Amino acid sequence: MSTLDALRAVAGEQATATGAGFVGSEHLFLAWLMTAEGAAHATVTGAGITAESFRALLGKSGSSRRGAATGDGGISSHAQRAIAAAEEIARGDGRNEANADDVFLALIREPRGAIARALTEAKLKPSQLRAVARPVAGKPPSPPRREAAPRPAAPKSAPARARRDPETDDIPEPRPPERPRLTPPPKPAPRVRTRRWSWLWLLYAAIPVSVWLHYSGGSATTLFVTACLAIVPLASLMAEATEHLAERTGPMLGALLNATFGNATEVIVAIAALNAGYIELVKASITGSILGNLLLILGLSLFAGGLRQPILRFSRTAAGMSTALLSLAVAGLILPSLLRGTGAEQRVLELSWVVAAILAATYFSSLLFTLHTHRTVFASTRHPVHGSRPWPVMFGLLVLAVATAAVAVESEYLVDTIRPVTESLHVSQLFLGLIVIPIIGNAAEHATAIVAARKGHTELAVQIAVGSGAQVALLVAPILVLAGAIAGQAMNLVFPPFQMAALGIAVIVTAVVTLDGESHWLEGVQLVALYGMIAAAAWFI
C-alpha cells in the first residue's frame, strides 16, 4: 500500500468515526497526525496540535460538512485537490510517489477551514512549516520561530486587507495560476507483479511436459506433479485477465466477474474430480481452500509485513464483515450434518440445495453492500492489484478463454492420476484435497498477498486472504453443489467432523486476530502454526 493509500484508509476510518458522509481534507490531516513522522510532524504536535485536539476542534466546529460536493469514492473535492497537489509536489521533486509530508504541504495551502484555524490557534505559519517539511539541501530542518518573520511587500490591491486583518501573514501565499489536475496521471505498475512473473514464466514449461507425459504413458506421479505445476501459472493468467476485464467494465460488473472467475481454477479442478466420482476429495478441497486462506496465507502475510513494521493496521470494518460472512457460512455447512444425525438422511441433499442457494444470495448481497449502498464506507479499503493499463476487452476475453481451457485439460490430467498417486506415495485423498490441491490452485494469488504485505500493503493482503476465504465458503461451495446435481453426483454439504471442527477453529482464531484492526508478526506465526497442526492431523488420518 502506498503512502497515499494508507492515509486514505485511515482518513476513511476517521470520517466514519466522526459521522461524516465522505472523506474531507480535515480527515486527511487527522490521518497525517496519526501516522506521519519527521520534523514537520514533531513541530506541529509540539505546538499542541495532536489527533485528539484536532478531533475535538472538529467536534466543536461541527466540521462534518455533509452537504459538500464529493467525487468518486466519497472523497470531497477539497481532499481530491489536496491529493492531486501532493502528487504534483512529488513529481516536481523527481519522485514517482507522494509521501506524507507532500500531503501535509498540500493541506496547509488552504487559507480557510479547520486546518487553517488550528494552525492559527497554535501560532504556526504555513511558510515556516514549509521550511521545516522541505529544508534546503545540506541544512537540517529547524523548528519554526515564534517571532514575526519578515513579510514580502504586498501588492497595491492588498494594503486595505492587510490593515483590516492583523493575521494576514498566517494565510499562505496564493496558488499559482495553473491549478493541479483533479485526475492524477496513471501510476506505474507495481513491482510486485514483475517479480511474481519472473518465476511463473518458468512454470509454463510444465504445460508441454504434462501433455507429452499424458500421451506417451509416462509415470503417473510425474504427470501429477507436472500438471500441478502447470496449473499455477495458468491460474495466475486467469486472475490477471479477470482483473483487466473488471477494470474495463466498472465496479459492479467487475465484482461479478471477480466472483465468477476469482476461484475458477478451484471450481474447474473440483468439477473434474466430481465427474470422476471423488466427492469426498471435492469437499476436502473446499475446506482446505478456506483453511489455506485464513491460516496459511493470512499468517504468512502478517509475518512478512510484521518484519517490516512492528504494528500492522488494516480496516476493521472490512475484516469484520468478512469474518461475519465466514461464520454464517460455517453455520450453514453444519446444518446438513445435523439433519443427517436426526434420521432424515434422504432429505440431506435437498437441504444442501436450499443452504447453497441462501449462501450464494448472501454473497451477492455482500457485493451490493460494499459496492453500492455502503461504498463510501469501503472506499478506502479497495486497492487495485496492479497499476498497468487495462487490456482491451476482446484480448482479455481471449486470454481468459484460452487459460480456462488449458486449466480444464490440466485438471483432467491431475484427476486421472489421483488414485495411482495415493497408492504409490501412500497419501490419503483427504490430504490431497485439504492441503495439496488448494495450494496449487491459489499459489499465484497467495504469492501476491505475501509480497504485498512485505512491501507494506497490509490492507490488500488481508483483503485477499480473508475475502477469498469468504468467497469460497459462500460461492464456490454452492457452485459445486449445483455442478454435482448437473453431473448426477450426490454432492451435498455434509462434511466430516474433523473438517467442520477445523473450519470452526479457523474462523474463531481469524476473528480474534483481525477484528481489532491491528496485528503483528507473532500472530502470523500462530496462524501458520495452527495450519501446520491441521495439516499434520490430515496426514495421519
Protein Blocks (a to p, Z undefined) as FASTA:
>chain_A
ZZklmmmmmmmmmmmmnopabdcfklmmmmmmmmggcjklmmmmmnopafklmmmmmmmn
opnolmbccdehhiafklmmmmmmmmmmmmmnopabdcfklmmmmmmmpmgdjklmmmmm
nopafklmmmmmmccehiacddddfbdcddddddfklmmmmmmmmklmmpccdddfbdcd
fbdcdddddfklmmmmmmmmmmmmmmmmmmmmmmnopafklmmmmmmmmmmmmmmmmmmm
mmmmmmmnojklmmmmmmmmmmmmmmmmmmmmmmnopamlmmmmmmmmmmmmmmmmmmmm
mmmmmmmpmbdcddfklmmmmmmmmmmmmmmmmmmmmmmmnopamlmmmmmmmmmmmmmm
mmmmmmmmmmmmmmmmmmmmpccfbfcdcddfklmmmmmmmmmmmmmmmmmmmmmmmmmm
mmmnopafklmmmmmmmmmmmmmmmmmmmmmmmnopamlmmmmmmmmmmmmmmmmmmmmm
mmmmmnopacdfbdcfklmmmmmmmmmmmmmmmmnopacfklmmmmmmmmmmmmmmmmmZ
Z
